[in-house]
Amino acid sequence: MIARKLTIWGALAQGAILESIRRKDMYVAVILALVMIGAAATIGTFGVHGLEIFLKDTALNVVNLLSILMAVLFSSRQIAEEVSRRTVYPLLARPIGRGDLLIGKFLGAFALSALSLLLFALVAWGALACYGLSLGVIFLQYLLLRLFSLALICAMTLMLSVFITPSATITMALLLAVGSQTFGRAVMLVDQTVSPNVQILLRGVYVALLHLDFFDMHEKVSYGWKPVPAWVPTELFFYALLYIGIFLIVAFLRFRRQAL
Amino acid sequence: MNKTKHPDVNSAAVAGGPGKNTAKDVFSGPPALQINGLNVGYKKSAFAPYVRVVHDLSLSVNPGEVVGFLGPNGAGKSTTIKAIMGFVVPEAGGINIFGHPAGSTQAKAKIGYLPEVALYYPFLTPLETMTLYGRLQGLGGKALYDEAMGLLQQVGLAGKERQFLKTFSKGMQQRLGIAQALLGSPDLLVLDEVSSGLDPVGRRQLRLLLHEIKEKGTTIFFSSHELDEVAQLCDRVLLIANGQVVDERTMDAALRGGIGSALEDYFIETLAKHQKASPTTDGDKAKR
């Protein structure tokens, strides 16, 4: 039973990966990353010293931004395109459930996002190495947490895509991915300045809100911090797993009876 | 057959006529396809009125039968087929495939399906597409490779197994659609507009292939506007209009029928009679 499920999910994910790689979307993003990081790095060539932190920060911000963008783009079209192209019919005519299709597509989108992240990280690492800058061991922890957050973004985008149109999905997912981080910080800033009742409300929203900011270690990497204890990534793994589960279940509840 | 049988239904013909044993007479297991009181509708948007497309439709297909599902455009053929495949959830009624509810994995394991408009992944090759579907079907390894290559050859795609599908014409995609429907030797083939987009050579190849499949005892349920093809392949025809089965009869009876010598005459004249008998159902759909 488990082997059968793994075969189904693997086949669906593999199909999604092959298609996306052959579309060459990822290559454009890698070139973009090279240009952006390269442009930031040229500042160092004008003899400005003490810009190591700036360069690292810029490179990692580019990695963050592009990896979020790619995850949203990959996930938003997985189900929507299957339906609009009608390729969903021969797929779902096989002895698989709609839940299997969602999981397979989620895995495909996540694998593609992870691959993009690694490519962007390689570009950033290479560009910084050219200027003799190293990112330290904490960079690996940064990558691990980015992977968790990308899985979250993929699940969230996939869920949105079964409710709204592809373009609305992309807009909403990007707003949520970037906005949740900004909102979380804003709540912390105003926490002590509001009345107790508003404080309770804001704290409630803060707890319920998806915190992608928990997964962002780029400042620690830029400032050369030591690696964080192992329990931090472990707890964040379970945090991500919980939200991924919620998103996929909501997506399934909507998709299972949707007319195709 | 519909619950309220249309006066034109030829009961003797449906039973196969005197002295002729049909699959229905000799088979004792569950029907290959059984639909009871099916009602299907949809809303174009959240605030749009509900439109019922299929009305209280009932029919039965026995194992080994080849049944043509005929009707004018917008009659509800594709919607009924989508309900059989579990792509739409019926408002009421039941569908069973070899005793399993439609849409269940057990039912789908027995079906090979060709959609009305068959489109496939533009950046995959036919072989990769067949491998993907085969793996989902539970096949794998060399057996899957051999079967995929064999089917691609049978539908006339030999030598094109490794070309991206974005370079394929509609007819070539339809051939691939037929090949994927045959993967895993299904017990029931459900084909929606089977010859759509095929050139005359493709149609002949398809007809020969379907004859071969029929000889093996596979049940085939298909919709088509190509009445010659239906006449050559089918044991029985079901005629649907306004979401209801308005007539059903064996192919022999449809071709004799006292109406005309060709299936086209039967099709047009039966529909005209139905429209005359129930003018209130004119227009496409009943609204709720």
Boltz contact constraints between the chains, C-beta under 6 A:
constraints:
  - contact:
      token1: [A, 7]
      token2: [B, 135]
      max_distance: 6.0
  - contact:
      token1: [A, 8]
      token2: [B, 136]
      max_distance: 6.0
  - contact:
      token1: [A, 11]
      token2: [B, 132]
      max_distance: 6.0
  - contact:
      token1: [A, 11]
      token2: [B, 135]
      max_distance: 6.0
  - contact:
      token1: [A, 11]
      token2: [B, 136]
      max_distance: 6.0
  - contact:
      token1: [A, 15]
      token2: [B, 132]
      max_distance: 6.0
  - contact:
      token1: [A, 19]
      token2: [B, 121]
      max_distance: 6.0
  - contact:
      token1: [A, 19]
      token2: [B, 123]
      max_distance: 6.0
  - contact:
      token1: [A, 22]
      token2: [B, 123]
      max_distance: 6.0
  - contact:
      token1: [A, 85]
      token2: [B, 119]
      max_distance: 6.0
  - contact:
      token1: [A, 86]
      token2: [B, 117]
      max_distance: 6.0
  - contact:
      token1: [A, 86]
      token2: [B, 119]
      max_distance: 6.0
  - contact:
      token1: [A, 89]
      token2: [B, 115]
      max_distance: 6.0
  - contact:
      token1: [A, 90]
      token2: [B, 180]
      max_distance: 6.0
  - contact:
      token1: [A, 93]
      token2: [B, 85]
      max_distance: 6.0
  - contact:
      token1: [A, 93]
      token2: [B, 113]
      max_distance: 6.0
  - contact:
      token1: [A, 94]
      token2: [B, 136]
      max_distance: 6.0
  - contact:
      token1: [A, 94]
      token2: [B, 137]
      max_distance: 6.0
  - contact:
      token1: [A, 95]
      token2: [B, 105]
      max_distance: 6.0
  - contact:
      token1: [A, 95]
      token2: [B, 108]
      max_distance: 6.0
  - contact:
      token1: [A, 95]
      token2: [B, 109]
      max_distance: 6.0
  - contact:
      token1: [A, 96]
      token2: [B, 136]
      max_distance: 6.0
  - contact:
      token1: [A, 257]
      token2: [B, 89]
      max_distance: 6.0
  - contact:
      token1: [A, 259]
      token2: [B, 42]
      max_distance: 6.0
  - contact:
      token1: [A, 259]
      token2: [B, 88]
      max_distance: 6.0
  - contact:
      token1: [A, 260]
      token2: [B, 87]
      max_distance: 6.0
